[in-house]
Structures are given as structure tokens and as C-alpha cells.
Amino acid sequence: MPLAGGEAAREPGRSELPAGGRILTAMRLPLLSLPGRSPRAALALLCVALALGGCSLRFAYSELDWLVPWYVRDYVTLDAGQRSVFDARLAARLDWHCRTHVPEYAATLREAQALLARETVDAAQLAPFLASGEAWSAEVLAKLEPDARVLLAGLTNEQVDELRQAFARGERESRKEFADGSAADQDAARIKRMEKRLQRWFGRMTPAQRERIAAWSAELSPTTEAWLAQRTRWQGALLEALQVRADDAAFAARIAPLFAPQQAHWPPAYRDGVARNRVLTLALLADVFNLAPAAQRQHLDRELDALAAQFESLACAAPARLSAALGR
């Protein structure tokens, strides 16, 4: 089940973890929208931390929404030389990530499996799993800053314009999906998204669980517009930084802050709304589990066991084997 991410953060239906795009799978996520972080971004972290977000092995490992540099390939047409740099850095980063984090993911999933063997859980017991995911995301994001700097510094003017157009397109698509329509329409869509994510792990929701999800959705603080504004701010800062990419020192100074935690830039009301929605979503997840009948709990246990086993089998493969396993 998705932890306090997905629908937990900025909008009545957004998360609060860094965002990016697609690396190795067919699943597409919004590129380079760090402060915006889509519902799937948070779910990726929680998927790794607790496997409760509707993610497969490939999503959990390679779809981490904050692997920003690799998203360049989805939004910018790279030439042969750029693809060579991309591939070399991707192999090195997969190897590092596999050695440092994949074993931790497997162990954390086993801890979650043990916790969820209990009759009931509460939000406080789920919160540490989310905290682990957030810590992992921050570490990986910082590790990727040099890769992003090299890849972005090599973009041509035409490619920067291509990236700018991609940002604008993503803004239109996000607004259409999450901000357009009446409040009732947005509420219904949010409920549907959460039910779909939970169903991946529990199976079909019971009437009591659906009622609880609807109550959760109604309580969320509206943060969609603030999320969109923060994402636009971050993307604008990146595009401005790209104007000085020919100057290594100046470019490094402009890029580094974009890979640091962004919460300091959030308006107080947005920060408060995100924190409140996080608490509400943790409570929702605990309640959905506590309402789960035996069949759902067995289904969840099988899913957790299978995902943990997949991570255990990967830790720690050589880069070529890992890339093959992830479908590259």
C-alpha cells in the first residue's frame, strides 16, 4: 500500500518527494520536476521502503523518481557521444546503487512483512519506513548531482530548447490531470487513483475500505497549485543555470542547490499542507490494513515476499546483469 506519499502531499493527491522521469522501464514519469514530485514519485520511495505503493521490481529499483540525470534521455534527443556518456554513467550508478542500497531495500521489506503479520498496525509504526525512503532519496539525489551536471553541461542550444518545451508540455499535462475539472471531479479521480494503488497489494477494496479512502480524500489540504508553482520555480532555475553551462564553475554553483532539499523554498502554507497530508495518509494506510480481511492480508504478504525475494536475488549483481534484470 502506498505510504504517505502518493496522494499525501502537495495537492489533494500529490506527494512530497523529488521527481524525475523514466530510466529503464516503459513507465513514464514527469522529468526534472524535483519540487513537484508526482504521486508515483513518493510511491517509488515507499515502494522501496515498504513495498506498499503499487510498484514492480523494475519500478521500485529503476523508476525512483529522483534519478534526475537519466530523465534527460526521455526529454532530449541525445547524439551518439551523449548516449555513450549516459550509458557509462548509468552502468556505474547502477553498480553503486546496487551495492549500497539494494540489500537495504530487501531487509526493509522483510521488516515490513514482519510488522504486517500483526493483527493491527498504527501510523507511528509505518512512519519509520517512509523516513527510510526519504533518507535514501536524499542520498541518491546528492550522489547523482555530478552525473546530472556532466550530462546537462553537454546539451546544445537546440536540446535546451527541447527541454524547455518538454517542461511546458509537462505543465499542461499535469494541470489537466490534477487541477482541471470541478472539486468533485478531482476528488473522484483522487479516490480512484488511491484505490487502484492499494488494490495492487490487497486486491479489491471492501466497502469499509472504500469509505475510509473517500473520507481521507475529503480531509486532504489542497496543495495542487502550490505544487505546480514550486515545480515551475525549480524548472525555471534549471533552465537559467543552463545558460551558463559553458562556465564549469558558474554552472556547478547554480546546479548544486537544485539537488539539495527544496523544502526551504516552499511557502509556509504549502509546507504545512504537505505535513498535514502526510499524517492523514499514514493514518489511512494503517486503517486500510486494519480493515483488511484474511484474504487481503495473505495477498499482501505474498506480494511483499515476492518483491523482497527479487531484491535479494539482485544484491548485488554486476551492472550488466542488473541492467538486463531491469529490462534495459
N, C-alpha and C positions, 0 to 999 in steps of 0.2 A: 504494500500500500504506500502511496506517496507520502513522504513525511512532510514536515512543514515547509514545503516548497511549493511546487506546482501552483495551486490556487492560493497560496498563503501570503503572497506578498503585495506587490505594488498595486495591482488592480484587484477588483473582486475577481481574481482568477489569474494572478501572475505571481512569480516567485522572486526571491531576492538573492540570486547567485549570479556570478558573471556569465555572460552569454557569448556565443560564437556561432559556429555553423557546422557543416558536415566534414568528416575526415575520411573515414574508411567505409561507411555504410551508405545505403541508399536513402536513409532518413535525412531529410533536410531540416536544418535549424537556422535561425536568423544569425547572420555573420556579424562579428565585431560589434556587438551591442552590449558591451560589458555591463554598464549600469542597468540595462534593461532586463536582462535575464528572463528568458521565457519560462513558462511553466515547465517545459521539458528540461530546462537548464537545472532547475532545482531538483527535478526528479532524477536527473542524471546523478547528481551528488548523493541523493538519498538512496538511489538505486545501488550505488557503490556502498554506502554506509549501512543500509538496511534492506536493500533489495525490495523496497516497497513502493516502487514508482512506475511499474509497467515497462520495465526495460529488459531487453535480452542481454546476453553476454556482450554482443558487439556494441549495443547502445551503452551499457554500463562502463565498458572499458574505453572504447574509442569515440563515443559520442559525447564525452564530457564537454559540456557546452563552453567551457572556458579554455579549450585548446585553440586559442585565437589564431596563431600563425597559420595553422593548416586550413583555415577557412578562406584564406586568400585564394586558394586554388579554385574554390567554388564561385568566387565573385569576380575574379580577374583571370583573363586568358593568359597563361604563362607561356613563355617561349621555352625552347629546349634547355637552355642554360639555367633558367629559373627552375624548371622542373627537376633538373639534376640536383640543384641546391636543396630544393624542397624534399626530394626523396632521401638524400643523405642525412639531412637533419631529422626527418621523420623517423628513420631507422634508429638513429642514436637516441631520440627521445622515447621511442617505444621501449628500447632496451632499458633506459634509465627508469622509466615508469614501471616497467615490469619488475625490475629488481627491487625497487624501493616501495612500491605501493600495492601491487597485486597480492602479495602474501597477506598484507594487512586487510585488504578487502575480503579475502577468503575467511580470515579469522573473525572479522567483524560480522560477517554473515552467519557464522556458526554461533556467535554470541547472540545475535538476533533470534536465531532459530531456537536457542535455549530459552530466551526470555518469552518468546511467543508460544512456548509449550505450557505456560501457566494458564490458569483459568481466566484471570483478568490482568490487564496492564493499565498504567496511567500515563498521562502525558509526560510527567517527570522522568519516567523510565525510558521513554522514547527520545527525549531531548538530547542525551549524550551521543546518539547515533548521528543526529543532524549536525551536532557540533564537530564530530569527527569528519564528516563530509565537508564542512566549511573549511576546516583546517587543511584538509588535503587540497581543496581547490585553491586556497591561497598559496600553498607551497608550489603547486604545479604552475600556477599562473606566473609566479615570480621566476620560476625556472625557465619559462618559455619566453621571457622578455628578450633575451639576446637573439633567439631564433626569429622572433617577430621583427626585431629591429633590422636584421640582415635581409629578411625577405621583403620587408616594406621598403627599405632603402633602395632596393634594386628595381622598383617599379618605374615604368616610363610615365611620361605625362599622360599618354593615352590610357594607360592602365589606372592611373589615379582617377581620371575622369570616369572610367568604367566603374571603379569602386564607389565614386560619388553617386552615380546613377543607381547602383545597387542599393546603397543606403536609402535613397529616396524611394525606390520601389519597395523595400522592406518596410519603410514607414507607412506607405499607403496600405500595404497588405496587413500590417499589424493593426492599424486603425480600423480597417474594415472588419477584421476578425474579432477584435476585443473592445472597440469603442463605439462602433456604429450600432444603430438599432435602439429600440426603447430599453429602458431599465429592465423591463420584464423579459425581453428577448435576451439580454445579456445574462440575466440570472438563469434562465433556462439553459443557455449554452454552457454556462459555468458548471451547473449541476450535471449536465450530460458529460462534460469532459472528466469531471471527477469520478463519476460512476464508471466510466469506461476504464480509467486507470485502475480503480480498485477492483474492477471485475477481472482484470488480468491476473490478479493474485488471489482473489477469493472466489471467483465465479459470480454468478448472478446475485445482485444485491437483494436482500429481503425487503419487504415493505418498511420495516422499522429502520433499516439502514438507509433507505432512500429518504425517509422522513428526516433522519438526522442530517444527511447531506444537504437537504433543502434548507434546514434551519441554519446550518453552517454558512451556506451561501448568503443567506439573508443578513447575517451578522457581520460579514466582512466589511472592512473600511474601504471606500472607493479610492483607489490609488492609480488607476489606469493612466490618467492624464499626466500625473507626476512621473510615472514610469516612462512614458513616451518622451517627456521633456528631458529627463536625465539621459536617456539613450541618445537623443539628438545632440545633447551637450557633449557627450563622450565622443560620438562620431565626428562632430564638428571639430573637436580638439585634435582628433587623429588626422583629419584632412588638413588642418592647419599645420600640424607637425610635418606632414609630408611635403610641405612647401620648402622646408629647409633640409630635406634628406640628403642633399649633396654635401652638407657640412656635418661630418660624423659627430663631432662634439655637441653641436647645437641640436641635432636630431636625437641623440641619446638623451639629452636633458629634457626634451619635450616628450619622448616616448615613455621613459621610466615611470612618471607619475600615472600614466594611463594603465599601468599594470599593477598599481598599488590599490589597496582597498579604496573604494569610491564613496563609502558612506559619509565621509566628512563633507562631501559636496551636496548631499541631499538636504532639501529644506526640512526643517524640524517636523512639520506636519506629515511629510512623506515618511520620514524615519519612524515616527510614532505609529503611523498606519501599518507600516511593514511589520513592526514589532508586535502590534496587536493581532494582525492576521496570522502571524507565525504561531502565536499562542493558541488562537482559535483552531488552526489546522492540526496542531499536535493533539488538542483535545478531541477533534473529530476522529482522527486516526485511532486513538485509544478507544473511543466509543464504538467505532465500526468493528474493531476487533472484539470488543467485549460483547457485542450483539451477534457475533458470528456463530452459527450453529456448527455442529461437529464436522459436517461435510466440508464447509468452507475452511475450517481450521486445518483439516487434512490436506486440502488443496494448497493452502498457503505453505504448509510445511514441505510439501513435495517441491513447490517452486523454489523455495529458499534452499533446499538441499541440492537441487539441480544446479542452481546458479553458483552456489559455493563450490560444488564439485568442479564446475567449469573453470572457475578462478584457480582452484587448487591444481588443476591439470596444466594451467598456463604458467604457473610460477615455478621456475622462471625460464621461459623458452628463449631461444636465440631470436634476434629480431626477424629473420626471415620466416621462421616457424610461427612467430606471433602474428606477423602481418598476414600470413596465409590463414591462420585460425580466425582472424578477424574479417576475412573476406576481401583483403586488399587486392 
